[in-house]
Amino acid sequence: MEKLSIIKIGGNIIENEISLNAFLKLFSNLEGKKILVHGGGKRATHIASKLGIASKMINGRRITDAETLEVITMVYGGLVNKNVVAKLQALQVDAIGLTGADINSIKSDKRPVKEIDFGFVGDVKKVAHNSIDKLIKADFTPVFCAITHDGNGQLLNTNADTIASTIGVGMSKIYETSIYYCFELNGVLQDFNDKESVIKNINSESYKALLKDGIISDGMIPKIDNCFDALHNGVQKVYIGNTSMLTKENELFTTITV
């Protein structure tokens, strides 16, 4: 099987022009077939505030009402996505910006109301891997923002880590797929106050111990759960670290294995 790399970047890279340009240079030099997935929550919060729309968060997760969905669609699908695509074109990467609605690539169900009504938030149900592969085989580089759709005309705000994971699972039917979750730290840390204390390898057993000891907690839990979901469903390799893990020089990052 041919290799495919899926790289997910978050707000800390998107918000900083220097960091974004440096990352996109790394991404453009990455050999082989690739897909980029990005969030943009910090930018959305900033622009919502300018428009007088308060951002509501519960346990670090955004409540997406109708007004917020409009802002997210403008920011994720427009401002951030097209800025990234334009910068990649300048680096001779023939990128194509996408939401999950484009080519019907990612369908989601609106999250059911349990204890909390998250509003227009999607839980991914289906990835059209063959459609995405048509773009890749045509030598386009897909750039997905964190928006999916329900198949009935409704856009849905969707976690970018989950999008990366589920695209990875879909594409693993065709390619030997690796996912790189890029964020501001070197990797998963043993001691949050020591930025060099990277846990280089985490498997299912060591993960349980890290949870029990409280070393992995809060927002890192769903991120690593996404990693294991991907690995259990066909993805070959998953890595967590800062953008320099995409280079051959840096070995300080976390590898997740089953």
Secondary structure, DSSP 8 states (H G I E B T S, - for coil): --EEEEEEE-HHHHT-HHHHHHHHHHHHH--SEEEEEE--HHHHHHHHHHTT---EEETTEEEB-HHHHHHHIIIIIIIIHHHHHHHHHHTT--EEEE-TTGGG-EEEEE---SSS--BSBEEEEEE-HHHHHHHHHTT-EEEE-SEEE-SSS-EEE--HHHHHHHHHHHHTTTSEEEEEEE-SSSSSBSSTT-TT-B--EE-HHHHHHHHHTTSS-TTHHHHHHHHHHHHHTT--EEEEE-GGGGSSS---SEEE--
